[in-house]
């Protein structure tokens, strides 16, 4: 009991430290980017009115030393105040909420389907030692996700006119706008998860207890289900947890290709106009999701696999 509690405390401390480092990098990186967000917002003419420029910087706290900005940033972070958007002229949380639901609607179901099918396909490829399927998965994975989206967009929207060229979904009648971007994400995730699952399952099949089970005359399906997949669950769960971060950040290229106004496109716009508060809030949100998913996966892996317990 004490050992289990100690492991949980260790996991919590490790991921808390990771979160602290991410928070610090999240503060430093936007400010290390070239350009002045205020000048970028109002144009080069802002230099003609230095007193107004200084007043705007003071209003947003950009005139303070970096160390003061950092502690103010930490304080606001833990009080739920993510600041005011330079470019949208409204609170950051209000801006993000307008985009978040579209990204969840697009990428979360696609990620679940892509991970599940990818793990299933990878396990079958490893068990049956199929080489043609491996080559196919490598080919699909080698195609950049944005290029795959452009191919779908060209053939099924521009040429065939089956699906719209892009845009946001506003009602159930617009659900066809999700088909092509969702398919792009699903195929990409199936390929990468199949390849990684194949490597994990192939390694497990070489373990002595698997060889012993086969030598005892157990059927192939029984060995695969009861021994191989069960022994491979811990690394597969850890791998799958990482993929859920893609649901909120990795879709940026897909959303840009399909002109889909989600979090990915919002990141692009925030980078373009140097909107620090929006960038910081989105990256913190993604970090919380990824770190939480990995922490939960870590605890689940240790619960189902005694070999991972110290």
C-alpha positions in Angstrom: 0.0 0.0 0.0 2.8 2.4 1.0 4.8 1.4 -2.2 1.7 2.1 -4.4 1.2 5.5 -2.8 4.9 6.3 -3.2 4.7 5.5 -6.9 1.7 7.8 -7.3 3.6 10.6 -5.5 6.6 10.0 -7.8 4.4 10.1 -10.9 2.7 13.3 -9.7 6.0 15.0 -8.9 7.6 14.1 -12.3 4.7 15.4 -14.3 4.3 18.5 -12.1 8.0 19.3 -12.9 7.3 18.7 -16.6 4.3 21.0 -16.4 6.4 23.7 -14.7 9.1 23.5 -17.4 6.5 23.7 -20.1 4.9 26.7 -18.5 8.3 28.5 -18.4 9.1 27.6 -22.0 5.6 28.8 -22.9 6.5 32.2 -21.5 9.9 32.5 -23.0 9.4 31.2 -26.6 6.8 33.8 -27.8 8.9 36.6 -26.4 11.9 35.3 -28.2 10.2 35.6 -31.5 11.2 38.6 -33.7 8.9 41.5 -33.9 6.8 43.7 -31.6 3.2 42.5 -31.1 2.0 46.1 -30.6 3.7 47.3 -33.8 2.5 44.3 -35.6 -1.1 45.0 -34.5 -1.2 48.7 -35.4 1.4 48.8 -38.2 4.6 50.7 -38.7 2.7 54.0 -38.2 2.7 53.2 -34.5 6.3 54.4 -34.4 5.1 57.9 -35.3 3.3 58.1 -31.9 5.8 56.7 -29.3 3.7 58.0 -26.4 0.7 56.0 -27.5 2.9 53.0 -28.2 4.2 53.2 -24.7 0.7 53.5 -23.2 -0.4 50.4 -25.1 2.6 48.4 -23.9 1.9 49.6 -20.3 -1.8 48.6 -20.6 -0.8 45.0 -21.6 2.1 44.8 -19.1 4.7 44.6 -21.9 6.7 47.6 -20.4 7.6 45.6 -17.3 10.9 43.7 -16.9 10.7 40.1 -18.1 11.0 38.7 -14.6 8.0 40.7 -13.5 6.0 39.6 -16.6 6.9 36.0 -15.7 5.6 36.2 -12.1 2.5 38.0 -13.3 2.0 35.3 -15.9 2.2 32.6 -13.3 -0.2 34.4 -11.0 -2.7 34.9 -13.8 -2.3 31.3 -14.9 -3.3 29.8 -11.5 -6.2 32.2 -11.1 -7.6 31.3 -14.5 -6.9 34.7 -16.1 -5.3 34.1 -19.5 -5.4 37.8 -20.4 -6.8 39.8 -23.2 -6.2 39.1 -26.9 -4.3 41.8 -28.8 -5.8 41.0 -32.2 -9.3 39.8 -31.3 -10.0 42.6 -28.7 -11.7 40.2 -26.3 -10.7 37.9 -23.4 -8.5 35.0 -24.5 -10.8 32.3 -23.0 -13.7 33.7 -25.0 -11.7 33.5 -28.2 -10.5 30.0 -27.5 -14.0 28.8 -26.6 -15.2 29.9 -30.1 -12.7 27.7 -31.8 -12.3 24.8 -29.3 -15.5 23.0 -30.0 -14.8 22.8 -33.7 -11.4 21.2 -33.1 -13.0 18.7 -30.6 -15.7 17.8 -33.1 -13.1 17.2 -35.9 -10.1 15.6 -34.3 -11.2 13.8 -31.1 -13.4 11.2 -32.9 -10.8 10.9 -35.7 -8.0 10.3 -33.1 -9.9 7.6 -31.3 -10.7 5.8 -34.6 -7.2 6.2 -35.9 -5.6 4.9 -32.7 -7.9 1.9 -32.3 -7.7 0.8 -36.0 -4.0 1.5 -36.1 -3.3 -0.7 -33.0 -5.5 -3.5 -34.4 -3.9 -3.4 -37.9 -0.4 -3.3 -36.4 -1.1 -6.2 -34.2 -2.4 -8.3 -37.1 0.6 -7.4 -39.3 3.0 -8.4 -36.6 1.3 -11.7 -35.8 0.8 -12.8 -39.4 4.2 -11.3 -40.5 2.8 -9.5 -43.5 5.3 -7.4 -45.5 3.0 -5.9 -48.1 0.9 -4.2 -45.4 4.0 -2.9 -43.8 5.1 -1.3 -47.0 1.6 0.2 -47.5 1.6 1.7 -44.0 5.1 3.2 -44.6 4.0 4.8 -47.8 0.9 6.3 -46.2 2.9 7.5 -43.2 5.6 9.0 -45.5 3.0 11.3 -47.1 2.9 14.6 -45.1 -0.5 15.0 -43.6 -1.0 18.4 -45.3 -0.1 16.9 -48.7 -2.6 14.0 -48.1 -5.2 16.6 -47.4 -4.4 18.6 -50.5 -4.7 15.3 -52.6 -8.2 14.7 -51.1 -9.2 18.3 -51.6 -8.1 18.3 -55.3 -9.8 15.0 -56.3 -12.9 14.9 -54.2 -13.7 18.6 -53.9 -12.2 20.5 -56.8 -12.5 17.8 -59.5 -15.4 15.6 -58.4 -17.3 18.3 -56.4 -18.5 15.6 -54.0 -17.4 17.5 -50.9 -17.1 21.3 -50.2 -13.7 22.9 -50.5 -13.6 23.7 -46.8 -15.2 25.9 -44.1 -16.7 25.6 -40.7 -19.5 23.4 -39.6 -22.5 25.3 -38.3 -25.3 22.7 -38.4 -25.9 19.0 -38.9 -26.4 19.7 -42.6 -22.7 20.8 -42.9 -21.4 17.5 -41.5 -20.0 16.7 -45.0 -17.4 19.4 -44.3 -15.8 17.1 -41.7 -15.5 14.0 -43.9 -12.3 14.9 -45.8 -10.3 16.5 -42.9 -11.4 13.6 -40.6 -10.4 11.0 -43.2 -7.0 12.7 -43.6 -6.3 12.6 -39.8 -7.6 9.0 -39.5 -5.4 7.6 -42.3 -2.3 9.4 -41.0 -2.9 8.0 -37.4 -3.7 4.5 -38.6 -0.4 4.4 -40.5 1.8 5.7 -37.6 0.0 3.6 -34.9 0.1 0.5 -37.1 3.8 0.8 -37.5 4.5 1.5 -33.8 2.1 -1.3 -32.7 3.8 -3.7 -35.0 7.2 -3.0 -33.5 5.8 -3.4 -30.0 3.9 -6.6 -30.7 6.8 -8.1 -32.7 9.1 -7.5 -29.7 6.6 -9.1 -27.3 6.4 -12.2 -29.6 10.1 -12.9 -29.0 9.6 -13.1 -25.2 10.2 -16.5 -23.7 6.7 -16.9 -22.2 5.2 -16.4 -25.7 7.5 -19.1 -27.2 6.5 -21.4 -24.3 2.8 -20.8 -24.9 3.1 -21.6 -28.5 5.2 -24.7 -27.6 2.4 -25.9 -25.3 0.1 -26.1 -28.4 -2.2 -23.1 -27.7 -4.1 -21.8 -30.7 -2.7 -18.7 -32.4 -5.8 -16.5 -31.6 -5.5 -17.5 -27.9 -1.8 -16.7 -27.7 -2.4 -13.4 -29.5 -5.4 -12.3 -27.3 -4.4 -13.6 -23.9 -0.6 -13.3 -24.0 0.8 -11.1 -26.8 -1.7 -8.2 -26.7 -2.0 -8.3 -22.9 1.8 -8.1 -22.5 1.9 -5.3 -25.1 -0.8 -3.2 -23.5 1.4 -1.0 -21.4 3.6 0.5 -24.2 0.6 0.6 -26.5 -1.4 2.7 -23.9 1.6 5.0 -23.4 1.9 5.4 -27.2 -1.9 6.1 -27.5 -1.8 8.7 -24.8 0.6 10.8 -26.8 -1.6 10.7 -29.8 -4.4 12.5 -28.0 -2.3 15.6 -27.9 -2.7 15.6 -31.7 -6.4 16.2 -31.3 -5.7 19.8 -30.2 -2.3 20.8 -31.7 -1.2 18.5 -34.5 -4.3 19.3 -36.6 -3.0 22.8 -37.4 -1.9 21.8 -41.0 -5.1 19.9 -41.7 -7.2 22.9 -40.5 -5.2 25.3 -42.6 -5.5 23.1 -45.8 -9.3 22.7 -45.3 -9.8 26.3 -44.1 -11.4 24.9 -40.9 -11.5 27.5 -38.1 -10.4 25.4 -35.2 -7.6 25.6 -32.6 -4.9 24.8 -35.2 -5.9 27.7 -37.5 -6.2 29.9 -34.4 -2.5 29.0 -33.5 -1.5 30.0 -37.0 -3.3 33.4 -36.8 -1.9 34.0 -33.3 1.7 33.3 -34.5 1.2 35.6 -37.5 0.1 38.6 -35.4 2.4 37.8 -32.4 -0.6 37.4 -30.1 1.2 36.2 -27.0 -1.8 35.6 -24.7 -3.6 33.4 -27.2 -0.4 31.4 -28.0 0.4 30.9 -24.3 -3.2 29.8 -23.4 -3.4 27.3 -26.2 0.0 25.8 -25.5 -0.8 25.5 -21.8 -4.1 23.8 -22.6 -2.4 21.4 -24.9 0.3 20.7 -22.3 -2.3 20.0 -19.6 -4.0 17.5 -21.9 -0.9 15.7 -23.0 0.7 15.6 -19.5 -2.6 14.4 -17.9 -3.0 11.8 -20.6 0.5 10.5 -20.1 0.2 10.5 -16.3 -3.0 8.5 -16.5 -1.5 6.1 -19.0 1.5 5.7 -16.7 -0.6 4.7 -13.8 -2.8 2.4 -15.9 0.3 0.7 -17.4 1.7 0.0 -14.0 -1.6 -1.3 -12.8 -2.0 -3.8 -15.6 1.7 -4.8 -16.0 3.5 -5.9 -12.8 6.9 -5.8 -14.6 6.7 -2.0 -14.6 6.4 -1.8 -10.8 9.6 -1.1 -8.9 
